[in-house]
Amino acid sequence: MAVLLAAAALGCAARGGVPSAAGPLVVFMTDFGTVDDSVAICKGVMLEVEPRLRVVDLTHDVTPFSIRDGARFLAGTAPHFPPGTVFLAVVDPGVGSTRKPLAARTRSGRLFVIPDNGLLTQVDQQDAVVEAREITNTRWMRGAALSSTFHGRDIFAPAAAALAHGAPLADAGPILAGWERLHLAPARMTPEGLAGEVVALDGPYGNLVTDVSAELFGQMGYALGDKVAVQVGDKNLVVPFVRTFSDVPDGEPLLYVDSRGRMGLALNKGHFARAKGVSPPAALLIRKKR
């Protein structure tokens, strides 16, 4: 670790970079949960490399093995942090396989340390990846005998800390041109209406998160207060399009624009998914206005 720390410091000096007086920043996301010591171990490894490090927990409750959920959370969170922030994301069902460890930089200057399994897909769509490298630098790894099941500790955490400390991205390893992308079909207009997907639930509330943007929905001509025919999976509903939850009585359904600019379905003071028997992923059809 001393060698790694010294190398990172030299890299920072070589580029003329000076770490923030408040300490460099890593935003950390996993599907590890917090019932055991895995998250704390990864943080300890990072602090060995950069003792001044500030770590913000994005979440450690990503749906286990769900690369799609992880990709969505990364893309939703990254724009709210300044350039130079390092995002460490370990949702890694292929740990120990031939999938590569990846370090990347986007157009805005944000850095990402992740398994090469598609986690970067939606980040790239909103803030293009300009450089991606396979992490092969053994000085960025924890020890010679790497675990086959805990690369979060042995590869990703020390690599993220090295970048946060100031090591150049070029030191990670060779350029990786063909990194993995998820195949996400965008919402689209059809003869019946607007076809999309329920992609997640909004935390404990049971609201449906969809991939339909408010901009695309706006092309259908609905106004606030209109009744909208919606099919979710095999359920057919007619719900009002309103501004916020309290615009309908308690327990009543609504269609609304959520805080991220996508269409959502909810019950006011209720759990839409449980009440309607819907679980993501599920097909969504917003029928044309009549």
Residue frames as qw, qx, qy, qz and C-alpha x, y, z in Angstrom:
[[0.000, 0.883, 0.470, 0.000, 0.00, 0.00, 0.00],
 [0.316, -0.749, 0.108, 0.572, 2.91, 2.38, 0.68],
 [0.360, -0.065, 0.616, 0.697, 4.17, 1.79, -2.88],
 [0.142, 0.639, 0.685, 0.320, 0.69, 2.50, -4.24],
 [0.172, -0.905, -0.280, 0.271, 0.36, 5.69, -2.21],
 [0.353, -0.565, 0.320, 0.674, 3.75, 6.94, -3.35],
 [0.315, 0.175, 0.704, 0.612, 2.98, 6.11, -6.99],
 [0.057, 0.796, 0.590, 0.125, -0.34, 7.92, -6.83],
 [0.247, -0.856, -0.067, 0.449, 1.30, 10.99, -5.30],
 [0.369, -0.309, 0.510, 0.713, 3.95, 11.04, -8.04],
 [0.237, 0.456, 0.726, 0.457, 1.25, 10.77, -10.69],
 [0.066, -0.899, -0.417, 0.116, -0.63, 13.68, -9.18],
 [0.315, -0.726, 0.173, 0.587, 2.52, 15.81, -9.03],
 [0.405, -0.025, 0.641, 0.652, 3.40, 14.93, -12.62],
 [0.136, 0.628, 0.631, 0.435, 0.09, 16.33, -13.88],
 [0.055, 0.277, -0.135, 0.950, 0.22, 19.32, -11.62],
 [0.534, -0.548, -0.497, -0.409, -2.89, 18.18, -9.72],
 [0.004, 0.263, -0.626, 0.734, -3.46, 19.15, -6.10],
 [0.292, -0.427, -0.856, -0.007, -6.01, 17.16, -4.06],
 [0.293, -0.738, -0.242, -0.557, -8.85, 19.19, -2.54],
 [0.014, -0.427, 0.589, -0.687, -8.15, 20.60, 0.93],
 [0.718, -0.203, 0.252, -0.616, -11.34, 18.87, 2.06],
 [0.470, -0.185, 0.862, 0.028, -10.07, 15.54, 0.75],
 [0.270, 0.135, -0.707, -0.639, -10.88, 13.72, -2.49],
 [0.650, 0.073, 0.338, -0.676, -14.31, 12.19, -2.99],
 [0.129, 0.040, -0.948, -0.287, -15.48, 8.65, -3.82],
 [0.691, -0.010, 0.110, -0.715, -19.14, 7.77, -4.32],
 [0.040, -0.223, 0.973, -0.037, -19.58, 4.09, -3.44],
 [0.768, 0.071, 0.013, -0.637, -22.34, 1.73, -4.63],
 [0.070, 0.218, -0.972, -0.059, -22.73, -2.05, -4.28],
 [0.748, -0.236, -0.363, -0.503, -25.28, -4.83, -3.94],
 [0.374, 0.199, -0.810, 0.406, -23.45, -6.11, -0.84],
 [0.584, -0.681, -0.391, -0.205, -26.01, -4.93, 1.72],
 [0.016, 0.677, -0.448, 0.584, -24.84, -3.83, 5.17],
 [0.863, -0.436, -0.012, -0.254, -25.50, -6.88, 7.34],
 [0.908, -0.157, -0.006, 0.387, -21.85, -7.97, 7.18],
 [0.421, -0.710, 0.147, 0.545, -18.42, -6.34, 6.96],
 [0.668, 0.343, 0.429, 0.501, -17.92, -6.21, 3.17],
 [0.181, 0.906, 0.172, 0.341, -18.64, -2.49, 2.72],
 [0.442, -0.877, 0.178, 0.059, -16.53, -1.52, 5.75],
 [0.781, -0.208, 0.389, 0.442, -13.61, -3.61, 4.49],
 [0.538, 0.574, 0.332, 0.521, -13.67, -1.85, 1.11],
 [0.078, -0.968, -0.034, -0.236, -13.72, 1.54, 2.84],
 [0.661, -0.665, 0.268, 0.222, -10.79, 0.52, 5.02],
 [0.750, 0.128, 0.384, 0.523, -8.80, -0.51, 1.95],
 [0.311, 0.800, 0.223, 0.463, -9.47, 2.88, 0.34],
 [0.330, -0.935, 0.077, -0.103, -8.44, 4.75, 3.48],
 [0.797, -0.335, 0.278, 0.418, -5.14, 2.84, 3.53],
 [0.580, 0.382, 0.339, 0.634, -4.40, 4.38, 0.13],
 [0.064, 0.508, 0.087, 0.855, -5.81, 7.87, 0.80],
 [0.276, -0.329, -0.722, 0.543, -6.39, 8.68, 4.50],
 [0.117, 0.250, 0.154, -0.949, -8.12, 11.99, 3.66],
 [0.136, -0.194, -0.786, -0.571, -10.70, 10.30, 1.48],
 [0.476, 0.125, 0.364, -0.791, -14.38, 11.25, 1.81],
 [0.036, -0.112, -0.949, -0.291, -16.74, 8.39, 0.94],
 [0.537, 0.094, 0.132, -0.828, -20.40, 8.99, 0.07],
 [0.307, 0.114, 0.945, -0.002, -22.58, 5.87, 0.05],
 [0.373, 0.017, -0.451, -0.811, -24.84, 5.95, -2.98],
 [0.848, -0.202, 0.114, -0.476, -26.50, 2.71, -1.87],
 [0.021, -0.360, 0.933, -0.001, -25.45, -0.81, -0.93],
 [0.527, 0.234, 0.725, -0.376, -28.93, -2.21, -1.53],
 [0.430, 0.362, -0.526, -0.638, -28.93, -2.51, -5.30],
 [0.933, 0.046, 0.102, -0.341, -31.10, -5.50, -6.20],
 [0.593, -0.430, 0.642, 0.225, -28.60, -8.40, -5.99],
 [0.540, 0.040, 0.693, 0.476, -26.93, -9.06, -9.36],
 [0.380, 0.804, 0.456, -0.018, -29.03, -6.37, -11.11],
 [0.466, -0.057, 0.252, 0.846, -26.66, -4.58, -13.47],
 [0.040, 0.624, 0.492, 0.605, -29.61, -2.67, -14.90],
 [0.410, -0.859, -0.308, 0.012, -30.54, -1.20, -11.52],
 [0.610, -0.475, 0.068, 0.630, -26.91, -0.33, -10.83],
 [0.373, 0.237, 0.399, 0.804, -26.56, 1.39, -14.21],
 [0.128, -0.777, -0.450, -0.421, -29.72, 3.41, -13.55],
 [0.527, -0.791, -0.189, 0.244, -28.55, 4.53, -10.10],
 [0.577, -0.226, 0.194, 0.760, -25.14, 5.58, -11.41],
 [0.213, 0.422, 0.441, 0.763, -26.66, 7.62, -14.22],
 [0.277, -0.821, -0.428, -0.258, -29.17, 9.23, -11.89],
 [0.592, -0.728, -0.111, 0.326, -26.59, 10.22, -9.28],
 [0.677, 0.013, 0.156, 0.719, -23.49, 11.21, -11.26],
 [0.215, 0.665, 0.235, 0.676, -24.73, 14.60, -12.53],
 [0.433, -0.863, -0.157, -0.208, -25.17, 15.81, -8.94],
 [0.730, -0.534, 0.123, 0.410, -21.46, 15.47, -8.09],
 [0.115, 0.895, -0.260, -0.345, -18.62, 17.68, -9.29],
 [0.762, 0.550, -0.334, 0.080, -16.10, 16.80, -12.00],
 [0.182, 0.565, -0.715, 0.370, -13.22, 14.80, -10.57],
 [0.718, -0.270, 0.440, -0.468, -15.49, 12.69, -8.35],
 [0.199, 0.250, -0.935, -0.153, -14.63, 8.98, -8.46],
 [0.808, -0.091, 0.062, -0.579, -17.59, 6.58, -8.63],
 [0.011, 0.277, -0.959, 0.057, -16.87, 3.09, -7.31],
 [0.782, 0.037, 0.043, -0.621, -19.63, 0.65, -8.27],
 [0.021, 0.257, -0.966, -0.019, -19.46, -3.07, -7.53],
 [0.805, 0.175, 0.313, -0.473, -22.45, -4.97, -8.86],
 [0.186, 0.595, -0.749, -0.227, -20.55, -7.93, -10.16],
 [0.916, -0.020, 0.261, -0.305, -22.32, -11.23, -10.82],
 [0.863, 0.448, -0.206, 0.113, -19.38, -12.23, -13.03],
 [0.277, -0.825, 0.482, -0.102, -16.72, -11.81, -10.33],
 [0.596, -0.377, 0.702, 0.104, -13.77, -14.14, -10.90],
 [0.773, 0.453, 0.437, 0.082, -14.71, -14.79, -14.54],
 [0.583, 0.181, 0.315, 0.726, -13.21, -13.34, -17.72],
 [0.047, 0.934, 0.288, 0.206, -15.01, -10.00, -17.31],
 [0.534, 0.316, -0.201, 0.758, -12.52, -7.14, -17.03],
 [0.292, -0.711, -0.355, 0.532, -12.10, -4.52, -14.30],
 [0.353, 0.645, 0.340, 0.587, -12.64, -1.11, -15.87],
 [0.239, -0.600, -0.216, 0.732, -11.67, 2.49, -15.11],
 [0.326, 0.583, 0.518, 0.535, -13.19, 5.25, -17.22],
 [0.106, -0.385, -0.159, 0.903, -13.48, 9.03, -17.56],
 [0.320, 0.721, 0.611, 0.063, -16.48, 10.88, -18.99],
 [0.330, 0.639, 0.208, 0.662, -16.64, 14.13, -20.94],
 [0.329, -0.884, -0.081, -0.323, -17.42, 16.06, -17.74],
 [0.207, 0.603, -0.627, 0.448, -14.31, 14.69, -15.99],
 [0.756, -0.381, 0.345, -0.406, -16.03, 12.24, -13.65],
 [0.223, 0.424, -0.877, -0.032, -14.25, 8.91, -13.07],
 [0.884, -0.129, 0.036, -0.447, -15.74, 5.43, -12.77],
 [0.047, 0.392, -0.916, 0.073, -14.23, 2.22, -11.40],
 [0.795, 0.075, 0.234, -0.555, -16.48, -0.73, -12.16],
 [0.566, -0.014, 0.798, 0.208, -16.62, -4.26, -13.56],
 [0.210, 0.279, -0.509, -0.787, -16.96, -4.22, -17.35],
 [0.138, 0.264, 0.954, -0.015, -20.48, -5.65, -17.46],
 [0.007, -0.609, -0.602, -0.517, -22.70, -2.83, -18.68],
 [0.324, -0.672, -0.463, 0.478, -22.84, -0.65, -15.54],
 [0.222, -0.369, 0.128, 0.893, -21.51, 2.29, -17.55],
 [0.256, 0.437, 0.726, 0.465, -24.22, 2.17, -20.24],
 [0.028, -0.874, -0.470, -0.119, -26.56, 4.93, -19.09],
 [0.377, -0.728, 0.079, 0.567, -23.75, 7.14, -17.81],
 [0.386, -0.085, 0.561, 0.727, -22.30, 7.03, -21.34],
 [0.167, 0.637, 0.665, 0.353, -25.67, 7.99, -22.84],
 [0.142, -0.948, -0.285, 0.004, -25.84, 11.22, -20.83],
 [0.198, -0.904, 0.352, 0.141, -22.14, 12.10, -20.38],
 [0.863, 0.437, -0.252, -0.023, -20.09, 10.36, -23.05],
 [0.809, -0.437, 0.268, 0.286, -17.20, 8.14, -21.97],
 [0.390, 0.873, -0.283, -0.077, -14.04, 9.60, -23.52],
 [0.287, 0.543, -0.775, 0.152, -11.49, 7.14, -22.10],
 [0.903, -0.294, 0.112, -0.292, -11.85, 3.59, -20.79],
 [0.280, 0.579, -0.756, 0.119, -9.02, 1.36, -19.59],
 [0.880, -0.211, -0.424, -0.033, -8.72, -2.18, -18.31],
 [0.404, -0.792, 0.397, -0.228, -7.27, -2.20, -14.80],
 [0.932, 0.156, -0.283, 0.165, -4.15, -4.35, -15.05],
 [0.177, 0.676, -0.471, 0.538, -1.72, -2.33, -12.90],
 [0.721, -0.269, -0.614, 0.176, -0.81, -4.65, -10.03],
 [0.251, 0.060, -0.413, 0.873, 0.28, -1.64, -7.92],
 [0.421, -0.216, -0.041, -0.880, -3.41, -0.68, -7.91],
 [0.789, -0.218, -0.502, -0.279, -4.36, -4.05, -6.42],
 [0.536, -0.646, 0.391, -0.378, -4.30, -5.40, -2.89],
 [0.627, -0.376, 0.682, -0.010, -1.63, -8.09, -2.63],
 [0.142, 0.366, -0.801, -0.451, -0.44, -10.73, -5.06],
 [0.017, -0.199, -0.979, -0.029, -3.00, -13.42, -4.16],
 [0.374, -0.050, -0.071, -0.923, -6.28, -11.88, -5.33],
 [0.465, 0.190, 0.764, -0.405, -9.51, -13.42, -4.12],
 [0.034, 0.166, 0.793, 0.586, -11.67, -14.90, -6.88],
 [0.174, -0.644, -0.732, -0.135, -14.84, -13.68, -5.15],
 [0.265, -0.851, -0.284, 0.355, -14.03, -10.29, -3.55],
 [0.525, 0.342, 0.202, 0.752, -12.66, -8.01, -6.25],
 [0.172, -0.913, -0.210, -0.305, -14.40, -5.12, -4.54],
 [0.623, -0.747, 0.133, 0.189, -11.75, -5.34, -1.82],
 [0.747, -0.251, 0.382, 0.483, -8.76, -6.48, -3.89],
 [0.445, 0.266, 0.462, 0.720, -9.10, -4.55, -7.18],
 [0.042, 0.756, 0.437, 0.486, -11.89, -1.96, -7.33],
 [0.427, -0.877, -0.189, 0.116, -11.52, -0.25, -3.94],
 [0.568, -0.487, 0.196, 0.634, -7.75, 0.33, -4.15],
 [0.395, 0.320, 0.483, 0.713, -8.06, 1.43, -7.80],
 [0.086, -0.862, -0.400, -0.300, -10.74, 3.98, -6.91],
 [0.507, -0.806, -0.046, 0.303, -8.63, 5.29, -4.05],
 [0.595, -0.140, 0.328, 0.720, -5.58, 5.59, -6.29],
 [0.216, 0.573, 0.452, 0.649, -7.52, 7.70, -8.77],
 [0.307, -0.898, -0.298, -0.104, -8.98, 9.82, -5.97],
 [0.623, -0.596, 0.070, 0.502, -5.49, 10.36, -4.60],
 [0.158, 0.851, -0.222, -0.450, -4.38, 11.72, -7.97],
 [0.503, -0.173, 0.748, 0.397, -2.94, 8.82, -9.98],
 [0.336, 0.362, -0.401, -0.771, -3.40, 9.33, -13.74],
 [0.855, 0.208, 0.252, -0.403, -6.07, 7.21, -15.42],
 [0.644, 0.586, -0.478, -0.118, -3.45, 6.11, -17.97],
 [0.047, -0.480, 0.835, -0.265, -1.69, 4.20, -15.18],
 [0.787, -0.048, 0.384, -0.480, -4.65, 1.83, -14.85],
 [0.619, -0.005, 0.752, 0.228, -3.73, -0.24, -17.89],
 [0.198, 0.041, 0.646, 0.736, -4.37, -0.46, -21.64],
 [0.417, 0.146, -0.095, -0.892, -7.15, 1.32, -23.50],
 [0.304, 0.250, 0.914, -0.095, -10.34, -0.74, -23.61],
 [0.190, 0.082, -0.392, -0.896, -12.21, 0.12, -26.80],
 [0.495, -0.193, -0.681, -0.504, -14.96, -2.50, -26.73],
 [0.116, -0.054, 0.747, -0.652, -16.41, -2.19, -23.23],
 [0.036, -0.378, -0.922, -0.077, -19.75, -3.86, -22.49],
 [0.291, -0.057, 0.007, -0.955, -23.09, -2.10, -22.95],
 [0.370, 0.299, 0.798, -0.370, -26.57, -3.11, -21.88],
 [0.026, -0.240, -0.686, -0.687, -29.13, -3.53, -24.62],
 [0.116, 0.452, 0.579, -0.669, -31.90, -1.19, -23.47],
 [0.151, 0.500, 0.664, 0.535, -34.84, -0.73, -25.83],
 [0.023, 0.046, 0.204, -0.978, -36.04, 2.87, -25.54],
 [0.340, 0.545, 0.622, -0.447, -39.69, 3.79, -25.05],
 [0.088, -0.038, 0.609, 0.787, -41.36, 4.38, -28.41],
 [0.544, 0.286, 0.124, -0.779, -44.57, 5.45, -30.11],
 [0.186, 0.093, 0.949, 0.236, -46.66, 2.65, -31.59],
 [0.248, -0.339, -0.567, -0.708, -50.06, 2.61, -33.37],
 [0.505, -0.580, -0.639, -0.012, -51.70, 1.90, -29.99],
 [0.352, -0.931, -0.026, -0.091, -49.83, 4.47, -27.97],
 [0.100, 0.786, -0.556, 0.249, -46.57, 4.92, -26.07],
 [0.959, -0.126, -0.252, 0.034, -44.84, 1.61, -25.29],
 [0.075, 0.718, -0.570, 0.392, -42.25, 1.46, -22.53],
 [0.705, -0.083, -0.680, 0.185, -41.33, -0.50, -19.44],
 [0.581, -0.779, 0.085, -0.219, -41.68, -0.41, -15.68],
 [0.601, 0.503, -0.528, 0.327, -38.02, -0.61, -14.70],
 [0.338, 0.066, -0.694, 0.633, -38.12, -0.33, -10.89],
 [0.387, -0.767, -0.509, -0.048, -40.04, 0.60, -7.76],
 [0.067, 0.733, -0.197, 0.647, -39.52, 3.89, -5.96],
 [0.002, 0.360, -0.712, 0.603, -37.98, 2.66, -2.72],
 [0.054, 0.167, 0.912, -0.370, -40.47, 1.51, -0.07],
 [0.371, 0.292, 0.198, -0.859, -43.40, 3.46, -1.50],
 [0.529, 0.288, 0.798, 0.023, -44.32, 1.06, -4.28],
 [0.405, 0.765, -0.027, -0.501, -44.52, 3.75, -6.99],
 [0.846, 0.281, 0.359, 0.276, -43.69, 2.46, -10.46],
 [0.135, -0.699, 0.371, 0.596, -40.57, 3.93, -12.10],
 [0.784, 0.511, 0.351, 0.027, -40.76, 3.81, -15.90],
 [0.531, -0.158, 0.383, 0.739, -38.44, 4.50, -18.82],
 [0.242, 0.731, 0.507, 0.386, -40.92, 6.93, -20.42],
 [0.294, -0.072, -0.139, 0.943, -39.67, 10.51, -20.37],
 [0.154, 0.673, 0.457, -0.560, -42.03, 13.38, -19.66],
 [0.116, 0.500, -0.383, -0.768, -40.92, 14.90, -22.96],
 [0.098, -0.014, -0.897, -0.431, -42.03, 11.84, -24.93],
 [0.023, 0.518, 0.818, -0.248, -45.30, 11.60, -22.99],
 [0.092, 0.585, 0.145, -0.792, -45.90, 15.29, -23.75],
 [0.103, 0.192, -0.649, -0.729, -46.12, 14.45, -27.44],
 [0.031, -0.341, -0.934, -0.098, -49.37, 12.57, -26.77],
 [0.159, -0.445, -0.293, -0.831, -51.31, 15.76, -26.01],
 [0.509, -0.576, -0.632, 0.103, -52.51, 14.97, -22.49],
 [0.046, -0.636, 0.178, -0.749, -53.12, 17.86, -20.08],
 [0.036, 0.073, -0.775, 0.627, -53.18, 17.86, -16.29],
 [0.523, 0.130, 0.413, -0.734, -56.49, 16.47, -15.11],
 [0.666, 0.269, -0.485, -0.499, -57.03, 14.23, -18.14],
 [0.860, -0.173, 0.445, -0.180, -57.90, 10.57, -17.66],
 [0.275, 0.601, -0.707, -0.252, -55.29, 8.28, -19.20],
 [0.980, 0.002, 0.014, -0.197, -55.78, 4.64, -20.20],
 [0.012, 0.679, -0.732, 0.062, -52.73, 2.62, -19.15],
 [0.974, -0.035, -0.198, -0.104, -51.85, -1.05, -19.46],
 [0.144, -0.693, 0.679, -0.195, -49.23, -2.34, -17.01],
 [0.201, -0.133, 0.970, -0.015, -48.39, -5.98, -17.69],
 [0.115, -0.346, -0.860, -0.356, -51.86, -7.56, -18.02],
 [0.083, -0.613, -0.585, 0.523, -53.60, -4.89, -15.90],
 [0.143, 0.525, 0.401, 0.737, -55.73, -2.23, -17.64],
 [0.249, -0.577, -0.475, 0.617, -56.33, 0.99, -15.70],
 [0.161, 0.762, 0.259, 0.572, -57.68, 4.47, -16.24],
 [0.532, -0.500, -0.313, 0.608, -55.86, 7.00, -14.06],
 [0.116, 0.985, 0.128, -0.016, -55.75, 10.79, -13.87],
 [0.638, 0.305, -0.103, 0.700, -52.65, 12.63, -15.00],
 [0.342, -0.922, -0.175, -0.048, -51.87, 15.01, -12.11],
 [0.218, 0.823, -0.378, 0.364, -49.05, 17.14, -10.72],
 [0.037, 0.414, -0.777, 0.473, -48.56, 15.47, -7.34],
 [0.226, -0.142, -0.956, 0.123, -49.85, 12.73, -5.04],
 [0.073, 0.378, 0.631, -0.674, -52.29, 14.83, -3.02],
 [0.327, 0.178, -0.297, -0.879, -54.16, 15.84, -6.18],
 [0.617, -0.160, -0.663, -0.392, -56.13, 12.60, -5.79],
 [0.707, -0.555, 0.120, -0.422, -57.89, 11.18, -2.70],
 [0.345, -0.502, 0.781, -0.136, -56.03, 8.81, -0.36],
 [0.623, 0.014, 0.781, -0.044, -55.64, 5.35, -1.89],
 [0.671, 0.680, 0.217, -0.201, -56.43, 6.50, -5.44],
 [0.749, 0.032, 0.353, 0.560, -54.05, 5.92, -8.40],
 [0.171, 0.925, -0.034, -0.338, -52.34, 8.64, -10.38],
 [0.770, 0.341, 0.162, 0.514, -49.99, 9.19, -13.31],
 [0.193, -0.961, 0.041, 0.192, -47.37, 11.88, -12.71],
 [0.583, 0.660, -0.326, 0.343, -43.95, 13.18, -13.74],
 [0.801, -0.489, -0.194, 0.288, -41.42, 12.02, -11.15],
 [0.303, -0.886, 0.150, 0.317, -38.45, 13.98, -9.80],
 [0.477, -0.322, 0.603, 0.551, -36.18, 12.59, -12.54],
 [0.330, 0.459, -0.297, -0.769, -38.44, 13.65, -15.38],
 [0.178, 0.003, -0.932, -0.316, -39.98, 10.24, -16.08],
 [0.635, -0.296, -0.246, -0.669, -43.58, 9.09, -15.93],
 [0.044, 0.126, -0.901, 0.412, -44.58, 7.29, -12.75],
 [0.596, -0.400, -0.508, -0.476, -47.63, 5.48, -11.42],
 [0.114, 0.136, -0.721, 0.670, -48.56, 5.64, -7.74],
 [0.400, -0.663, -0.616, -0.146, -51.31, 5.38, -5.16],
 [0.100, -0.683, 0.226, -0.687, -51.67, 8.41, -2.92],
 [0.422, -0.484, 0.599, -0.479, -50.50, 7.16, 0.52],
 [0.940, 0.018, 0.265, -0.213, -50.51, 3.61, -0.80],
 [0.383, -0.413, 0.752, 0.343, -48.31, 0.96, -2.44],
 [0.631, 0.469, -0.213, -0.581, -49.19, 0.78, -6.13],
 [0.360, 0.374, -0.839, -0.163, -47.10, -2.30, -6.94],
 [0.094, 0.017, 0.932, -0.348, -48.58, -4.35, -4.11],
 [0.482, 0.363, 0.422, -0.676, -52.15, -3.20, -4.66],
 [0.663, 0.541, -0.174, -0.487, -52.09, -3.86, -8.40],
 [0.908, -0.070, 0.403, 0.092, -49.86, -6.95, -8.37],
 [0.603, 0.773, -0.141, 0.137, -47.10, -5.40, -10.49],
 [0.658, -0.591, 0.296, 0.360, -43.38, -6.11, -10.22],
 [0.358, 0.820, -0.358, -0.267, -40.62, -4.87, -12.52],
 [0.059, 0.200, -0.390, -0.897, -39.71, -5.43, -15.21],
 [0.390, 0.513, 0.738, -0.199, -43.18, -5.12, -16.71],
 [0.244, 0.341, 0.531, 0.736, -44.45, -3.94, -20.08],
 [0.057, 0.573, 0.372, -0.728, -46.15, -0.53, -20.11],
 [0.196, 0.412, 0.597, 0.660, -48.55, 0.93, -22.69],
 [0.087, 0.487, 0.322, -0.807, -49.94, 4.44, -22.37],
 [0.404, 0.516, 0.712, 0.253, -52.82, 4.53, -24.81],
 [0.180, 0.254, 0.274, 0.910, -53.43, 7.39, -27.21],
 [0.177, 0.300, 0.399, -0.848, -55.69, 10.23, -26.19],
 [0.132, 0.463, 0.812, 0.331, -59.22, 9.93, -27.50]]
